[in-house]
């Protein structure tokens, strides 16, 4: 009886573990032109601070990142720092990961395609930004000046996705969008 119980428990745990994977979202690829045209602003900068918090109903975790701007490629931003919010993060040892959501990490140099939005924090009065195209709207800029994307897989149009590209070339393409 006890042996049967333990065998059942072990089989149940193994079955559950079989279905747990680290998945990436499969999305329709957006070109640099499509991302640019859908954005209120395109910037480069450095992530200065990242803080996660519960939504007011404690059902969702959001993250707020402070970005120190290096360059405003498109758009009218007058401040030196901006706030970018997105769904996901970790609070009180509980984490929420959205498979195709770009995450921002303190110290990262980035290029972002952004739209203005209302903050999910009730105490936040000014507008914040959201990343256009989720993971597609974020480039990490490595120490060699190469802009890289990750966090999603495209189902089509892979040839239109700029990735592993010198940041200067990417910025020129963005500035060339009419």
URVENTA-V428072 format. One record per residue. RES is the residue in one small letter. SS is DSSP state (hx for helix, st for strand, lp for the rest). PSI is psi as a letter, one per 30 degrees, with the letter a starting at -180 (* if undefined). D_LAST is the distance of its C-alpha to the last C-alpha in whole Angstrom. Layout:
res=RES ss=SS psi=PSI d_last=D_LAST
res=RES ss=SS psi=PSI d_last=D_LAST
//
This chain:
res=x ss=lp psi=e d_last=73
res=x ss=hx psi=e d_last=71
res=x ss=hx psi=e d_last=70
res=x ss=hx psi=e d_last=69
res=x ss=hx psi=e d_last=67
res=x ss=hx psi=e d_last=65
res=x ss=hx psi=e d_last=64
res=x ss=hx psi=e d_last=63
res=x ss=hx psi=e d_last=61
res=x ss=hx psi=e d_last=60
res=x ss=hx psi=e d_last=59
res=x ss=hx psi=e d_last=57
res=x ss=hx psi=e d_last=55
res=x ss=hx psi=e d_last=54
res=x ss=hx psi=e d_last=53
res=x ss=hx psi=e d_last=50
res=x ss=hx psi=e d_last=49
res=x ss=hx psi=e d_last=48
res=x ss=hx psi=f d_last=46
res=x ss=lp psi=j d_last=44
res=x ss=lp psi=l d_last=41
res=x ss=lp psi=i d_last=38
res=x ss=lp psi=l d_last=36
res=x ss=lp psi=l d_last=32
res=x ss=st psi=k d_last=30
res=x ss=st psi=j d_last=28
res=x ss=st psi=l d_last=25
res=x ss=lp psi=k d_last=22
res=x ss=lp psi=k d_last=20
res=x ss=lp psi=k d_last=16
res=x ss=lp psi=l d_last=14
res=x ss=hx psi=e d_last=12
res=x ss=hx psi=e d_last=9
res=x ss=hx psi=e d_last=11
res=x ss=hx psi=e d_last=12
res=x ss=hx psi=e d_last=9
res=x ss=hx psi=f d_last=8
res=x ss=lp psi=f d_last=12
res=x ss=lp psi=k d_last=12
res=x ss=lp psi=f d_last=13
res=x ss=st psi=l d_last=14
res=x ss=st psi=k d_last=14
res=x ss=st psi=l d_last=17
res=x ss=st psi=l d_last=20
res=x ss=st psi=a d_last=23
res=x ss=st psi=k d_last=27
res=x ss=st psi=j d_last=28
res=x ss=st psi=e d_last=31
res=x ss=st psi=k d_last=33
res=x ss=st psi=k d_last=33
res=x ss=st psi=k d_last=36
res=x ss=st psi=l d_last=36
res=x ss=st psi=l d_last=38
res=x ss=st psi=k d_last=39
res=x ss=lp psi=l d_last=38
res=x ss=lp psi=e d_last=40
res=x ss=lp psi=g d_last=42
res=x ss=lp psi=h d_last=42
res=x ss=lp psi=f d_last=41
res=x ss=lp psi=k d_last=37
res=x ss=st psi=k d_last=37
res=x ss=st psi=l d_last=33
res=x ss=st psi=k d_last=32
res=x ss=st psi=k d_last=31
res=x ss=st psi=k d_last=29
res=x ss=st psi=k d_last=29
res=x ss=st psi=k d_last=26
res=x ss=st psi=j d_last=27
res=x ss=st psi=k d_last=23
res=x ss=st psi=e d_last=23
res=x ss=st psi=k d_last=19
res=x ss=st psi=j d_last=16
res=x ss=st psi=e d_last=13
res=x ss=st psi=k d_last=11
res=x ss=lp psi=l d_last=13
res=x ss=lp psi=j d_last=16
res=x ss=lp psi=k d_last=19
res=x ss=lp psi=f d_last=22
res=x ss=lp psi=l d_last=25
res=x ss=lp psi=f d_last=26
res=x ss=st psi=l d_last=26
res=x ss=st psi=l d_last=25
res=x ss=st psi=k d_last=27
res=x ss=st psi=k d_last=25
res=x ss=st psi=k d_last=27
res=x ss=st psi=l d_last=28
res=x ss=st psi=k d_last=31
res=x ss=lp psi=l d_last=33
res=x ss=st psi=a d_last=35
res=x ss=st psi=k d_last=39
res=x ss=st psi=k d_last=41
res=x ss=lp psi=h d_last=45
res=x ss=lp psi=g d_last=45
res=x ss=st psi=k d_last=43
res=x ss=st psi=k d_last=40
res=x ss=st psi=k d_last=37
res=x ss=lp psi=k d_last=35
res=x ss=lp psi=k d_last=32
res=x ss=lp psi=e d_last=31
res=x ss=lp psi=g d_last=28
res=x ss=lp psi=k d_last=27
res=x ss=lp psi=k d_last=26
res=x ss=lp psi=l d_last=29
res=x ss=lp psi=k d_last=28
res=x ss=lp psi=k d_last=31
res=x ss=lp psi=k d_last=33
res=x ss=lp psi=f d_last=32
res=x ss=lp psi=k d_last=29
res=x ss=st psi=k d_last=26
res=x ss=st psi=l d_last=23
res=x ss=st psi=k d_last=19
res=x ss=st psi=k d_last=18
res=x ss=st psi=k d_last=15
res=x ss=st psi=l d_last=17
res=x ss=st psi=k d_last=18
res=x ss=st psi=k d_last=20
res=x ss=st psi=l d_last=23
res=x ss=lp psi=k d_last=27
res=x ss=lp psi=k d_last=29
res=x ss=lp psi=f d_last=32
res=x ss=lp psi=k d_last=35
res=x ss=lp psi=e d_last=36
res=x ss=lp psi=f d_last=37
res=x ss=lp psi=j d_last=33
res=x ss=lp psi=e d_last=32
res=x ss=lp psi=l d_last=29
res=x ss=lp psi=l d_last=26
res=x ss=st psi=a d_last=25
res=x ss=st psi=l d_last=22
res=x ss=st psi=l d_last=22
res=x ss=st psi=k d_last=20
res=x ss=lp psi=k d_last=18
res=x ss=lp psi=g d_last=19
res=x ss=hx psi=b d_last=22
res=x ss=hx psi=f d_last=23
res=x ss=hx psi=f d_last=20
res=x ss=hx psi=g d_last=18
res=x ss=st psi=k d_last=21
res=x ss=st psi=k d_last=21
res=x ss=st psi=k d_last=24
res=x ss=st psi=j d_last=24
res=x ss=lp psi=l d_last=28
res=x ss=lp psi=f d_last=30
res=x ss=lp psi=g d_last=29
res=x ss=lp psi=g d_last=25
res=x ss=st psi=k d_last=24
res=x ss=st psi=k d_last=22
res=x ss=st psi=k d_last=24
res=x ss=lp psi=l d_last=23
res=x ss=lp psi=l d_last=26
res=x ss=lp psi=g d_last=28
res=x ss=st psi=l d_last=27
res=x ss=st psi=k d_last=27
res=x ss=st psi=k d_last=25
res=x ss=lp psi=f d_last=27
res=x ss=lp psi=l d_last=24
res=x ss=lp psi=g d_last=21
res=x ss=hx psi=e d_last=22
res=x ss=hx psi=f d_last=21
res=x ss=hx psi=f d_last=17
res=x ss=lp psi=j d_last=18
res=x ss=lp psi=k d_last=18
res=x ss=lp psi=k d_last=21
res=x ss=lp psi=h d_last=23
res=x ss=st psi=k d_last=21
res=x ss=st psi=k d_last=21
res=x ss=hx psi=e d_last=19
res=x ss=hx psi=e d_last=18
res=x ss=hx psi=e d_last=16
res=x ss=hx psi=e d_last=15
res=x ss=hx psi=e d_last=14
res=x ss=hx psi=e d_last=12
res=x ss=hx psi=e d_last=10
res=x ss=hx psi=e d_last=9
res=x ss=hx psi=f d_last=8
res=x ss=lp psi=f d_last=6
res=x ss=lp psi=k d_last=4
res=x ss=lp psi=* d_last=0
//
